[in-house]
Amino acid sequence: MKKLALVLTLLDLVGCVPIASGPYGTHLDASGQPSSAAAQAAKLKVSAREIPQMSSRYFGEIEFTIENPTARWIRMDQVALDFGSPKNNQAVYLPWGSQLDNWLEATRQRNAIRKENSEMALEILGLGGALLSIAAPGQPTGLRVAGGLATLAAITGAAAIATGEAGEAAADRPVFEGRHLLAMPIEVPPGLFVRRFVVVNTPGDSSLGCFTKVILSYELADKTSHRVAVEFRSGYDPYGVSEWQSDACPRGER
């Protein structure tokens, strides 16, 4: 009993790991305004956060958590993203296929080098210890034949191609697979949640401003459509400081 009490006390001190990736999104009406009616009609809860460990000057990875508080399976058939303006959307590219794999491999190798250099510095200082390795579990591994960059503006409002689709349609359009946010459909179990990611490639253009939120529009299998504004940079992140958009985002704001 004493051991159990000690464990519970430690858990209280440490805190529980939240399911949500960040603050829950705000549901919007057709005009783009926050709406309590839209929130009541929505069947899903959406949150997001940037993964700073995977960031670099031109790339950011955003993790979305989609929760289903209902007693039924819910399927998302279409998803679209909006970073706030046509100019921003035109500047956003989404790597897919082999380019996404190449980004992941390069970022992991960079992180491994940084980890090794940090451990070497600690050893020189006599501090010892080991740092956590940085990885992105569940993301695509192994290079594919095809890949490219899809502009967000070009794919907004169109259904993403589902995993395994073949034929002419898949030959000249981006194919998102695995746990990618645009790999359709997304089926969320009742009372549970799913996590999906998207990697965003932006130019070093400070005039775009610092991306802190995104509007996620989605259509469900029942043909209802919903929009939710999600903040993915909500201040201090205990996992590190992001390098993405370093020209536009002051470090003190992240």
VENFEN-V595871 format. One record per backbone hydrogen bond with DSSP energy under -1.0 kcal/mol. CO is the residue of the C=O (numbers start at 1). NH is the residue of the N-H. E is the energy in kcal/mol with one decimal. If there is no record, write none. Layout:
BEGIN
<<CO	NH	E> <CO	NH	E>>
END
This chain:
BEGIN
<<1	5	-2.6> <2	6	-2.2> <3	7	-2.4> <4	8	-2.5> <5	9	-2.3> <6	10	-2.4> <7	11	-2.3> <8	12	-2.0> <9	13	-1.9> <10	14	-2.8> <11	15	-3.0> <26	229	-3.0> <27	35	-2.3> <29	32	-1.8> <33	29	-2.6> <35	39	-1.7> <36	40	-2.1> <37	41	-1.9> <38	42	-1.4> <45	67	-3.1> <46	25	-3.1> <47	65	-2.6> <49	63	-3.1> <51	54	-1.5> <52	55	-1.6> <57	245	-1.7> <58	202	-2.1> <59	56	-2.2> <60	200	-3.3> <61	51	-2.7> <62	198	-1.8> <63	49	-1.9> <64	196	-2.5> <65	47	-2.0> <66	194	-2.0> <67	45	-2.2> <68	191	-1.5> <70	191	-1.0> <74	188	-3.1> <75	221	-1.9> <76	186	-2.1> <78	219	-1.9> <80	217	-2.7> <82	215	-2.9> <85	89	-2.6> <86	90	-2.2> <87	91	-1.2> <89	153	-1.1> <92	152	-2.5> <93	201	-3.0> <94	150	-1.9> <96	99	-1.3> <96	148	-1.6> <97	101	-2.0> <98	102	-2.7> <99	103	-2.3> <100	104	-2.3> <101	105	-2.8> <102	106	-2.5> <103	107	-2.5> <104	108	-2.5> <105	109	-2.3> <106	110	-2.4> <107	111	-2.4> <108	112	-2.3> <109	113	-2.3> <110	114	-2.4> <111	115	-2.5> <112	116	-2.4> <113	117	-2.6> <114	118	-2.5> <115	119	-2.5> <116	120	-2.3> <117	121	-2.2> <118	122	-2.3> <119	123	-2.2> <120	124	-2.3> <121	125	-2.0> <122	127	-2.8> <136	139	-1.7> <146	98	-2.2> <148	96	-2.3> <150	94	-2.8> <151	155	-1.4> <152	156	-1.3> <155	158	-1.9> <162	165	-1.8> <177	180	-1.7> <179	197	-1.9> <180	183	-1.7> <186	76	-3.1> <188	74	-1.9> <189	192	-1.7> <192	68	-2.9> <194	66	-2.9> <196	64	-3.7> <197	181	-2.8> <198	62	-2.8> <200	60	-2.1> <201	93	-2.5> <203	205	-2.0> <205	208	-1.6> <206	209	-1.5> <212	232	-2.1> <212	233	-1.5> <214	230	-3.1> <215	82	-1.4> <216	228	-2.0> <217	80	-2.6> <218	226	-2.4> <219	77	-2.8> <219	78	-1.5> <220	223	-2.1> <224	220	-2.6> <226	218	-2.5> <227	28	-2.5> <228	216	-3.0> <229	26	-2.6> <230	214	-2.4> <232	50	-1.9> <237	240	-1.8> <243	246	-1.2> <245	248	-1.5> <245	249	-2.7> <250	253	-2.0> <251	254	-1.6>>
END
